[in-house]
Amino acid sequence: MNKTVRRSPPQRRREQPLFVRRAQQAVQRVARKLRAEHRRLNMPLLVWKNGRMIKLRP
């Protein structure tokens, strides 16, 4: 029995202001550097998940 799934048409994303895009890029760049530093120093990365602090091994 074939069921067809109805999907809503894709919504167009509004163009974000320049300062928002730059802030998002800066956060991504800092996160990437932080992960690389923790990996290089063999330190666990602490993240918040499901209301708890979890150590992620490098």
JOSUL-V22087 format. One record per residue. RES is the residue in one small letter. OMEGA is omega in radians with two decimals (NA if undefined). NEAR is the number of other C-alpha atoms within 8 Angstrom. Layout:
res=RES omega=OMEGA near=NEAR
res=RES omega=OMEGA near=NEAR
This chain:
res=m omega=-3.13 near=2
res=n omega=3.06 near=3
res=k omega=3.08 near=4
res=t omega=-3.12 near=4
res=v omega=3.11 near=4
res=r omega=3.12 near=4
res=r omega=3.09 near=4
res=s omega=-3.14 near=4
res=p omega=-3.11 near=4
res=p omega=3.14 near=4
res=q omega=3.12 near=4
res=r omega=3.09 near=4
res=r omega=3.07 near=4
res=r omega=3.10 near=4
res=e omega=-3.13 near=4
res=q omega=3.09 near=6
res=p omega=-3.09 near=6
res=l omega=-3.10 near=6
res=f omega=3.11 near=6
res=v omega=3.11 near=8
res=r omega=3.13 near=9
res=r omega=3.11 near=8
res=a omega=3.12 near=8
res=q omega=3.11 near=8
res=q omega=3.14 near=8
res=a omega=3.13 near=8
res=v omega=3.12 near=8
res=q omega=3.14 near=8
res=r omega=3.12 near=8
res=v omega=-3.14 near=8
res=a omega=3.12 near=8
res=r omega=3.13 near=8
res=k omega=3.13 near=8
res=l omega=3.11 near=8
res=r omega=3.14 near=9
res=a omega=3.14 near=8
res=e omega=3.13 near=8
res=h omega=3.10 near=12
res=r omega=-3.11 near=10
res=r omega=-3.12 near=7
res=l omega=-3.14 near=6
res=n omega=3.13 near=8
res=m omega=3.08 near=9
res=p omega=3.09 near=10
res=l omega=-3.13 near=10
res=l omega=3.12 near=8
res=v omega=3.11 near=8
res=w omega=-3.10 near=8
res=k omega=3.12 near=7
res=n omega=3.09 near=4
res=g omega=-3.14 near=5
res=r omega=3.07 near=6
res=m omega=-3.09 near=8
res=i omega=3.06 near=8
res=k omega=3.07 near=8
res=l omega=3.13 near=8
res=r omega=3.14 near=7
res=p omega=NA near=8
